[in-house]
Amino acid sequence: MITYIPDGAQEQAAISRTTHLAISAHQDDIEFMAYAPIAECFGNQDKWFGAIVVTDGAGSPRSGLYADYTDEQMKKVRIVEQKKAACVGEYGFLAIPKIVEELADLIRTAKPKYLYTHNLADKHETHVATALKVIAALRTLVPEERPEKVYGCEVWRDLDWLCDDEKVYLDCGPHPNLMRCLSAVFDSQIVGGKRYDLAAEGRRLANATFSASHACDTYSALNYAMDLTSLMDKKVDIADYIAGFVDRFKAQVRETIGKFFE
């Protein structure tokens, strides 16, 4: 397992000070889906953000400077980029574990109050698989070792379709310069032909404006998440729980249309 501590603190102490923890599939997913907790912890000695990435970046698209890079070379580039982001964002720690057991140990040690991962309605299978690994790891922990809240964030599928009363609002407005710096760090993706930096910021701006139709904007930038806290309970069926969000959205659409045929 690769562990990186930007401020040079002792590893155990660095991980255990974590209050907000994000776990993603790929390098850069953290910065795109969990900017709100990064900004909340930035420069705050009472709150620390931790990042865990579970894949190595070998399958990244590549062109320009990186066009002829091998998978092994891309792995090194992606790890370096993620470390740069950890420095810029003043993360408490960055870890790249290999197995669920290592993931569970990291969560147990960090004991964060809030945990952020991919949402289980994401269309990227690797993202869904990562979220399922996170849930599997959480289910091995005793209740007192678990976070208070677990959130599934948007990356490859927006969550604006969720019923409004089920959306978790993640304020991405603070430190817009930091937000742009974190996105720009991942040069291999931008040069590789994927303008994730512009797309992620555009989504946040759109969410902020379209979050309320009959009121002035409350947020300048906004990400959505779904509450996955209940899934730490082994008795809760994961597929049924997520399908419930879809079913309630479907019912709401039917109800709205039905009003015009009464």
Disulfide bonds with the S-S distance in Angstrom:
none
